Amino acid sequence: MKSNLLINVFDTTCAVLSDDIAFIQEVHAGEVEAPGMDPAHELAQLKRKFELWKREFRVSFNEGFGANRLLSHKLLRPRNM
């Protein structure tokens, strides 16, 4: 089902974003060394990736929602005999 796929994509993306943000924060705080890494640049880049993902996810979600509504409508409509 598409809804299960969307849930998995959402959960995976949330986990990856959380890990990336935590790493950027650790580098910014000086807890981890990452030579040549600019935390501000990495954070801005991550934000752009998130905004793109959010738009794509919204489209997929709306497509799935529309398909579910159509299927529900067809299943609930009385059949002519």
C-alpha positions in Angstrom: 0.0 0.0 0.0 1.1 3.5 -0.8 0.2 4.7 2.7 2.7 2.2 4.3 5.4 3.4 1.9 4.7 7.0 2.8 4.9 6.2 6.5 8.2 4.4 6.0 9.6 7.3 3.9 8.5 9.8 6.6 10.0 7.8 9.5 13.3 7.3 7.6 13.6 10.9 6.6 12.9 12.1 10.1 15.6 9.8 11.5 18.1 10.9 9.0 17.3 14.6 9.5 17.6 14.2 13.3 21.0 12.5 12.9 22.3 15.2 10.5 21.1 18.0 12.7 22.7 16.4 15.8 26.0 16.1 14.0 25.9 19.7 12.7 25.2 20.8 16.3 28.1 18.7 17.7 30.5 20.2 15.1 29.2 23.7 15.8 29.7 23.2 19.6 33.2 21.9 19.0 32.4 18.4 20.4 33.3 16.8 17.1 36.0 17.8 14.7 35.1 17.9 11.1 38.0 19.7 9.2 36.7 21.9 6.4 33.1 21.7 7.4 31.1 24.9 7.8 28.2 24.1 10.1 26.2 27.2 9.0 26.6 26.2 5.3 25.7 22.5 6.1 22.6 23.6 8.0 21.5 25.9 5.2 22.0 23.0 2.7 20.1 20.6 4.9 17.2 23.1 5.1 17.1 23.4 1.3 17.0 19.6 1.0 14.3 19.4 3.6 12.1 22.0 1.8 12.4 20.0 -1.4 11.6 16.8 0.3 8.6 18.4 2.0 7.2 19.5 -1.3 7.7 16.1 -2.9 6.2 14.4 0.1 3.2 16.6 0.1 2.5 15.8 -3.6 2.9 12.0 -2.9 0.6 12.3 0.2 -2.1 14.2 -1.8 -1.9 11.6 -4.6 -2.3 8.8 -2.1 -5.1 10.6 -0.3 -6.9 11.2 -3.6 -6.5 7.5 -4.6 -7.9 6.4 -1.3 -10.9 8.7 -1.6 -11.6 7.4 -5.1 -11.3 3.8 -4.0 -13.6 4.4 -1.0 -16.1 6.1 -3.2 -16.1 3.2 -5.6 -16.4 0.6 -2.8 -19.2 2.4 -1.1 -21.3 3.2 -4.2 -24.2 0.8 -4.7 -23.9 -1.4 -7.7 -26.6 -1.7 -10.3 -28.0 -5.1 -10.7 
